[in-house]
């Protein structure tokens, strides 16, 4: 027991330090390419913080534990909206919602969610479903970069004109790779320790993925969101949460399917997935060009506790 707790806290410390470095370098990267932090959050930061989920999903699906892989994908996505987002709202500075790219990205997320769930239900070979999801990721990333490039001349012009002139340097590249590796190592340490501690619980691997593993692999996202919001990087925070969810569903879901895993989604987790995604869309729409009030973060946290209770209570039936 003591060894597992030491592993857990050591992983948390690595995550805390690595995500601080990662956020600083991500901001610099947005200045190098003269793109909105929203775009960098969607394309770069979200990829780095989903590496623990990718590792867990590949390992579990390869070993035949498809339930853990599916639970991790859904659990991490759900947690993004009812734990990562409220953590940023409550622990960071006020989050102001964008008016253009943020709104478009929310619609892309809705389409990706429907596509992911639909492909898992249709009688299509998992390999084909995986290729479709990966192709969907390429399209969403292209659209994001395209919107970011156009934004330099339109809605983001005022902000980007204030950027410092930077060039890609070896220390920036090394720092990004180093921080990503540290985030991955820290995330995996936390995941492994939580899995070891949860073995005695008797819950199925699906429930484990939906709860403990989903939360553990989202710790890099929580740290990154809070750190970026403390620096008042609204666009980076929202971009990271949206992009991380897209990577979960399209990239990790696609890779898991390509490996041959046929994910059978239960009604409870599917309803929570759709519910939290649509709730996120409502927040994005309603608070367009406004700050998200703190009480919204508290409501989201209450939904998180409801989610944990529901999945844990029904866990023995999975």
C-alpha positions as CSV (number, residue, x, y, z in Angstrom):
1,X,0.0,0.0,0.0
2,X,2.8,2.5,0.9
3,X,4.6,1.8,-2.3
4,X,1.5,2.5,-4.4
5,X,0.9,5.8,-2.5
6,X,4.6,6.9,-3.0
7,X,4.3,6.1,-6.7
8,X,1.1,8.1,-6.9
9,X,2.5,11.2,-5.2
10,X,5.7,11.0,-7.2
11,X,3.7,11.0,-10.4
12,X,1.6,14.0,-9.2
13,X,4.8,16.0,-8.5
14,X,6.2,15.2,-12.0
15,X,2.8,16.2,-13.5
16,X,2.7,19.5,-11.7
17,X,6.2,20.5,-12.7
18,X,6.0,19.2,-16.3
19,X,2.6,20.9,-17.0
20,X,3.9,24.3,-15.8
21,X,6.8,24.0,-18.3
22,X,4.5,22.7,-21.0
23,X,2.1,25.7,-20.7
24,X,4.9,28.2,-20.8
25,X,6.4,26.6,-23.9
26,X,2.9,26.3,-25.6
27,X,2.4,30.1,-25.2
28,X,5.8,30.7,-26.8
29,X,4.9,28.3,-29.6
30,X,1.7,30.3,-30.4
31,X,4.0,33.4,-30.7
32,X,6.4,31.5,-33.0
33,X,3.6,30.5,-35.5
34,X,1.6,33.6,-34.8
35,X,-1.5,31.5,-34.1
36,X,-4.1,32.0,-31.4
37,X,-3.4,30.1,-28.2
38,X,-6.7,28.4,-28.8
39,X,-5.3,26.7,-31.9
40,X,-2.1,25.7,-30.0
41,X,-4.3,24.3,-27.2
42,X,-6.3,22.3,-29.7
43,X,-3.5,20.9,-31.7
44,X,-0.4,20.7,-29.4
45,X,-1.3,20.9,-25.7
46,X,-4.3,18.6,-26.0
47,X,-2.1,16.0,-27.8
48,X,0.5,16.1,-25.1
49,X,-1.9,15.7,-22.2
50,X,-3.8,12.8,-23.9
51,X,-0.6,10.6,-24.1
52,X,-1.4,8.8,-20.8
53,X,-4.9,7.9,-22.1
54,X,-3.3,6.7,-25.4
55,X,-0.8,4.5,-23.5
56,X,-3.5,3.0,-21.2
57,X,-5.8,2.3,-24.2
58,X,-3.2,0.7,-26.4
59,X,-1.9,-1.5,-23.5
60,X,-5.3,-2.6,-22.3
61,X,-6.8,-3.3,-25.8
62,X,-3.7,-5.2,-26.8
63,X,-4.0,-7.4,-23.7
64,X,-7.7,-8.0,-24.4
65,X,-9.1,-5.6,-21.7
66,X,-11.3,-3.7,-24.1
67,X,-13.6,-2.6,-21.3
68,X,-10.7,-0.6,-19.7
69,X,-9.8,0.9,-23.1
70,X,-13.4,2.0,-23.8
71,X,-13.9,3.2,-20.2
72,X,-10.8,5.2,-20.3
73,X,-11.7,7.0,-23.5
74,X,-15.2,7.8,-22.3
75,X,-14.2,8.5,-18.8
76,X,-11.5,10.9,-19.7
77,X,-13.8,12.7,-22.1
78,X,-16.6,13.1,-19.6
79,X,-14.1,14.2,-16.9
80,X,-12.9,16.9,-19.2
81,X,-16.2,18.7,-18.9
82,X,-17.2,18.0,-15.3
83,X,-13.9,18.1,-13.5
84,X,-11.2,19.7,-15.7
85,X,-13.4,22.6,-16.8
86,X,-14.7,23.4,-13.3
87,X,-11.2,23.1,-11.8
88,X,-10.1,25.8,-14.3
89,X,-13.2,27.9,-13.5
90,X,-12.8,27.7,-9.7
91,X,-9.0,27.7,-9.3
92,X,-8.0,30.1,-12.1
93,X,-8.9,33.5,-13.3
94,X,-12.2,34.2,-15.1
95,X,-12.7,32.3,-18.4
96,X,-14.0,34.3,-21.2
97,X,-15.6,32.4,-24.1
98,X,-14.5,33.2,-27.7
99,X,-17.0,34.3,-30.4
100,X,-15.7,32.6,-33.5
101,X,-13.4,29.6,-33.5
102,X,-14.5,28.4,-30.0
103,X,-18.1,28.2,-31.3
104,X,-17.1,26.3,-34.4
105,X,-14.9,23.9,-32.4
106,X,-17.9,23.1,-30.1
107,X,-19.9,22.0,-33.1
108,X,-17.0,19.9,-34.4
109,X,-16.9,18.2,-31.0
110,X,-20.6,17.4,-31.2
111,X,-20.2,15.8,-34.6
112,X,-17.1,13.8,-33.4
113,X,-19.1,12.5,-30.4
114,X,-22.0,11.4,-32.6
115,X,-19.6,9.8,-35.1
116,X,-17.7,7.9,-32.3
117,X,-20.8,6.5,-30.7
118,X,-22.5,5.6,-34.0
119,X,-19.4,3.7,-35.3
120,X,-19.3,1.6,-32.2
121,X,-23.0,0.6,-32.6
122,X,-23.0,-0.1,-36.4
123,X,-22.0,-3.6,-37.7
124,X,-18.8,-2.3,-39.1
125,X,-15.3,-4.0,-38.7
126,X,-13.4,-2.2,-35.9
127,X,-10.5,-1.6,-38.2
128,X,-12.7,0.3,-40.7
129,X,-14.3,2.3,-37.8
130,X,-10.8,3.2,-36.6
131,X,-9.8,4.5,-40.0
132,X,-12.9,6.6,-40.2
133,X,-12.2,8.1,-36.8
134,X,-8.6,8.8,-37.6
135,X,-9.6,10.5,-40.9
136,X,-12.1,12.6,-38.9
137,X,-9.2,13.7,-36.7
138,X,-7.2,14.8,-39.7
139,X,-10.2,16.8,-41.0
140,X,-10.8,18.5,-37.6
141,X,-7.1,19.4,-37.3
142,X,-7.0,20.8,-40.8
143,X,-10.1,22.9,-40.1
144,X,-8.6,24.2,-36.8
145,X,-5.4,25.2,-38.5
146,X,-7.3,26.8,-41.3
147,X,-9.5,28.8,-38.9
148,X,-6.4,29.8,-37.0
149,X,-4.6,31.0,-40.1
150,X,-7.7,33.1,-41.1
151,X,-8.0,34.4,-37.5
152,X,-4.6,36.0,-37.8
153,X,-6.1,38.5,-40.2
154,X,-9.5,38.8,-38.5
155,X,-10.6,38.2,-34.9
156,X,-7.2,37.4,-33.5
157,X,-5.3,40.2,-35.3
158,X,-5.3,42.6,-32.3
159,X,-3.9,40.0,-29.9
160,X,-1.4,38.5,-32.4
161,X,0.0,42.0,-33.2
162,X,1.0,42.1,-29.5
163,X,3.0,38.9,-29.7
164,X,6.7,39.0,-29.3
165,X,8.7,38.0,-32.3
166,X,10.1,34.6,-31.7
167,X,11.8,31.9,-33.7
168,X,12.0,28.2,-33.2
169,X,15.1,27.4,-31.2
170,X,16.6,24.1,-30.1
171,X,15.8,24.7,-26.5
172,X,12.1,25.3,-27.3
173,X,11.9,22.0,-29.2
174,X,13.8,20.1,-26.6
175,X,11.7,21.7,-23.8
176,X,8.5,20.6,-25.6
177,X,9.6,17.0,-26.0
178,X,11.0,16.9,-22.5
179,X,7.8,18.2,-21.0
180,X,5.6,15.9,-23.0
181,X,7.7,12.9,-21.9
182,X,7.5,14.0,-18.3
183,X,3.7,14.5,-18.5
184,X,3.4,11.0,-20.0
185,X,5.7,9.4,-17.3
186,X,3.9,11.2,-14.5
187,X,0.5,10.3,-15.9
188,X,1.4,6.6,-16.2
189,X,2.8,6.5,-12.7
190,X,-0.5,7.9,-11.4
191,X,-2.6,5.6,-13.5
192,X,-0.6,2.4,-12.5
193,X,-0.7,3.3,-8.8
194,X,-4.5,4.0,-8.9
195,X,-5.1,0.7,-10.8
196,X,-3.1,-1.2,-8.2
197,X,-5.1,0.4,-5.4
198,X,-8.4,-0.3,-7.1
199,X,-7.8,-4.0,-7.8
200,X,-9.2,-5.0,-4.5
201,X,-12.5,-3.1,-5.2
202,X,-14.0,-5.8,-7.3
203,X,-15.3,-3.5,-10.0
204,X,-15.2,-4.3,-13.7
205,X,-12.4,-2.9,-16.0
206,X,-15.1,-0.7,-17.7
207,X,-16.1,1.0,-14.5
208,X,-12.4,1.3,-13.5
209,X,-11.8,3.1,-16.8
210,X,-14.8,5.3,-16.4
211,X,-13.8,6.4,-12.9
212,X,-10.4,5.9,-11.4
213,X,-8.4,5.5,-14.7
214,X,-10.4,8.2,-16.4
215,X,-9.7,10.6,-13.6
216,X,-6.1,9.6,-13.2
217,X,-5.3,10.0,-16.9
218,X,-7.0,13.4,-16.8
219,X,-4.7,14.8,-14.1
220,X,-2.3,16.2,-16.8
221,X,-5.4,18.0,-18.2
222,X,-6.4,19.3,-14.8
223,X,-3.0,20.6,-14.0
224,X,-2.6,22.1,-17.5
225,X,-6.0,23.8,-17.5
226,X,-5.5,25.3,-14.0
227,X,-1.9,26.5,-14.8
228,X,-3.0,28.1,-18.1
229,X,-6.0,29.8,-16.5
230,X,-3.9,31.1,-13.6
231,X,-1.9,32.8,-16.4
232,X,-5.2,34.2,-17.8
233,X,-4.8,32.1,-21.0
234,X,-8.5,31.6,-21.7
235,X,-8.1,30.4,-25.3
236,X,-5.4,27.9,-24.3
237,X,-7.6,26.5,-21.6
238,X,-10.8,26.1,-23.7
239,X,-8.7,24.9,-26.7
240,X,-7.0,22.3,-24.6
241,X,-10.3,20.9,-23.1
242,X,-12.0,20.8,-26.5
243,X,-8.9,19.4,-28.3
244,X,-8.3,16.8,-25.6
245,X,-11.8,15.5,-26.0
246,X,-11.4,15.3,-29.8
247,X,-8.2,13.4,-29.4
248,X,-9.8,11.0,-27.0
249,X,-12.7,10.2,-29.3
250,X,-11.1,10.4,-32.7
251,X,-7.4,9.6,-32.1
252,X,-7.4,7.2,-29.2
253,X,-10.7,5.8,-30.2
254,X,-9.5,5.3,-33.7
255,X,-6.2,3.6,-32.6
256,X,-8.1,1.3,-30.3
257,X,-10.5,0.3,-33.1
258,X,-7.6,-0.2,-35.5
259,X,-6.0,-2.6,-33.0
260,X,-9.2,-4.7,-33.4
261,X,-11.0,-3.7,-30.2
262,X,-14.8,-3.8,-30.6
263,X,-16.0,-1.4,-28.0
264,X,-19.5,-2.1,-26.7
265,X,-20.7,1.1,-25.1
266,X,-23.2,0.8,-22.2
267,X,-26.3,3.1,-21.9
268,X,-25.2,4.8,-18.7
269,X,-21.8,6.0,-20.0
270,X,-23.2,6.9,-23.4
271,X,-25.8,9.1,-21.8
272,X,-23.2,10.8,-19.6
273,X,-21.0,11.3,-22.7
274,X,-23.8,13.0,-24.7
275,X,-25.1,14.9,-21.7
276,X,-21.7,16.4,-20.7
277,X,-20.8,17.3,-24.3
278,X,-24.1,19.0,-24.9
279,X,-23.8,20.8,-21.6
280,X,-20.4,22.1,-22.6
281,X,-22.0,23.3,-25.9
282,X,-24.7,25.1,-24.0
283,X,-22.0,26.8,-21.8
284,X,-20.0,27.8,-24.9
285,X,-23.1,29.2,-26.6
286,X,-24.7,31.0,-23.6
287,X,-21.5,32.6,-22.4
288,X,-20.3,33.7,-25.8
289,X,-18.1,36.7,-25.3
290,X,-18.7,36.5,-21.6
291,X,-17.0,35.2,-18.5
292,X,-18.1,31.9,-17.1
293,X,-19.4,32.5,-13.5
294,X,-18.0,30.5,-10.6
295,X,-21.3,28.9,-9.8
296,X,-21.2,27.1,-13.1
297,X,-18.0,25.4,-11.9
298,X,-19.8,24.3,-8.7
299,X,-22.7,22.9,-10.7
300,X,-20.3,20.9,-12.9
301,X,-18.6,19.5,-9.9
302,X,-21.9,18.3,-8.5
303,X,-22.6,16.6,-11.8
304,X,-19.1,15.0,-11.5
305,X,-20.0,13.5,-8.1
306,X,-23.3,12.3,-9.5
307,X,-21.4,10.6,-12.3
308,X,-18.9,8.9,-9.9
309,X,-21.8,7.7,-7.7
310,X,-23.9,6.4,-10.6
311,X,-21.1,4.6,-12.3
312,X,-19.8,3.1,-9.1
313,X,-23.3,2.1,-7.9
314,X,-24.0,0.4,-11.2
315,X,-20.5,-0.9,-11.4
316,X,-21.2,-4.4,-10.4
317,X,-23.6,-4.7,-13.3
318,X,-21.1,-3.8,-16.0
